[in-house]
Amino acid sequence: MIEVNQIQLEKNLNNVNYPLSKHDLIKYAEEKGIDEKILRALKRLPFEYANRLGLDISQFLQDLSKGAYVNRINADIEGGLRSGVEAAPALFINGIRYLDRWTVEQIMAAIVAAND
């Protein structure tokens, strides 16, 4: 399994306009001369993550080829856009959008405060 630093991945792909296909993402990475380790990880998507999650790979491939979750994904994207999400990840707690960068402690404190 290829381990890629999440910060390095985000830094290398921060100018990508999503959504785009895996093919286009790899093409972008190749054109920009992105680190070979990151490029190898992109080429293994989504199988490596499916395996990490313990998914039934056969079922995963069937669902992927049928577009089983396309409508749900599109509905999530549309809902995010209606809510004002312009980038991922976006943080909402009880319908309130939180901007800026948050530490785990700050997020936990906001969740606790929202439940009081």
ABEGO torsion letter per residue (X at the ends): XBBBBAAAAAAAAAABBOBBBAAAAAAAAAAAGBBAAAAAAAAAOAAAAAAAAGBBAAAAAAAAAAGAAAAAAAAAAAAAAAAGBABOBBBBBGGBBBBEBBBAAAAAAAAAAAAX
